[in-house]
Amino acid sequence: MVTTISSKGQIVIPAEMRELDNIQPGQQFDVERVEPGEYRLKRMTKRRNEGLVEHLLACPAKGWFQPLARKETTDEIRPLKLG
């Protein structure tokens, strides 16, 4: 597929491709220069639970979800090294 770069340096991903890959406005991409004249565009992925706390806090039943204090999370738990 062919696309054109704008005067602002923006490249449009054709609608057909956006629909196939469910690309939404605001999603971020990493652009890598492979060699002169060749570039790789790769959609950046979010962390698995990114935005979950904000989503739960927005629950219409106020007070339903209370985030734990940072010290009470499992962030410091490291997996066991086997073998």
Secondary structure by P-SEA (a helix, b strand, c coil): cbbbbcccccccccaaaaaaacccccbbbbbbbccccbbbbbbbbcccccaaaaaaaaccccccccccccccccccccccccc
